[in-house]
């Protein structure tokens, strides 16, 4: 599976769970996130970048906005457990 397809699938998984998870939680605190949560949040953020076709821009967007997606990442990880 190519990287871009993986990123898009992770973003879709984040969208499926995010509306209920975001409504239930306040702003995420990056200090208490695990490595898995941070990596998955970065992947979801990259999938939601304004220009997903440019990997460099998606990576910059993910670096800047990954804390906003921690709640969605936690919800997806918890759903898989």
C-alpha positions in Angstrom: 0.0 0.0 0.0 1.4 3.4 -0.9 2.1 6.0 1.7 -0.5 8.4 0.3 -3.2 5.7 0.4 -2.3 4.9 4.0 -2.5 8.6 5.0 -5.9 9.0 3.3 -7.3 5.8 5.0 -6.1 7.0 8.4 -7.7 10.4 7.8 -11.0 8.7 6.9 -10.8 6.6 10.1 -10.2 9.8 12.1 -13.2 11.5 10.5 -15.4 8.5 11.3 -14.6 8.8 15.0 -13.7 12.4 15.4 -17.1 14.1 15.7 -18.1 12.2 18.8 -14.6 12.2 20.3 -14.1 16.0 19.8 -17.5 16.8 21.2 -16.7 14.8 24.4 -13.2 16.2 25.1 -11.6 19.6 25.5 -8.4 20.7 23.7 -5.8 18.0 23.7 -2.7 18.3 25.7 0.4 17.0 23.8 2.3 16.4 27.1 0.4 13.3 28.0 0.2 11.7 24.6 1.9 8.4 23.8 4.2 8.0 20.8 1.5 5.9 19.0 -1.1 8.6 19.6 1.2 11.4 18.3 2.2 9.4 15.2 -1.4 8.6 14.4 -2.5 12.2 15.0 0.2 13.4 12.6 -1.0 10.9 10.0 -4.6 12.1 10.4 -3.5 15.7 10.3 -1.6 15.0 7.1 -4.6 13.5 5.5 -6.6 16.6 6.3 -4.0 19.0 4.9 -5.4 21.6 2.4 -3.2 20.3 -0.3 -2.8 16.5 0.2 -1.2 16.0 -3.2 2.0 17.8 -2.0 3.7 15.6 0.5 5.9 18.4 1.8 2.9 20.7 2.5 1.0 17.8 4.1 4.0 17.1 6.4 4.3 20.8 7.4 0.5 20.9 8.1 0.8 17.8 10.2 3.7 19.2 12.2 1.8 22.3 13.0 -1.7 20.9 13.6 -1.2 17.4 15.1 -2.3 18.4 18.6 -5.7 19.2 17.2 -6.1 15.5 16.1 -5.0 13.7 19.3 -8.5 13.2 20.4 -9.4 11.5 17.1 -6.3 9.4 17.2 -7.1 8.3 20.8 -10.6 7.4 19.8 -9.4 5.3 16.8 -6.8 3.5 18.9 -9.3 2.8 21.7 -11.8 1.5 19.2 -9.2 -0.9 17.8 -8.3 -2.3 21.3 
